Amino acid sequence: MAKLKPILPTLREKKRYLAFEILSKSKIKAHSDVSRAIWQGMLSFNGTRGVAQAGMQVLPEKYNDKRQRGIVRVNHKNVDALKAGLALIQDIDTAPVSIRSIGVSGSIKKATRYVAG
């Protein structure tokens, strides 16, 4: 069986990491609830095709439940669409919330700094 050639760097998807913060009166600890709300917000704003083109992925291991901050990976062309989708989220698990963007980075290491500190 022949070994597949790797994709050239110029053909790879360029990704960005968006750090976000959830502002609410009650604590939202479950990452699954946050992830579901982000996906629903993006689907309602961009539709199925837009979400597929964005290549969005909510990173569960980077969610800080004490500070209610997390990281979402997205295609570099769809960062603004993700910010708009996050702004449209009004509640998570019947708790009223507001989600704001803290920063955008090209590396996950820098985005982790936004979440941690």
Secondary structure, DSSP 8 states (H G I E B T S, - for coil): --------TTTS--EEEEEEEEEESS----HHHHHHHHHHHHHHHHHHHHHHHHT-EE-GGG-BTTTTEEEEEEEGGGHHHHHHHHHT--EETTEEEEEEEEEEESSHHHHHHHHH-
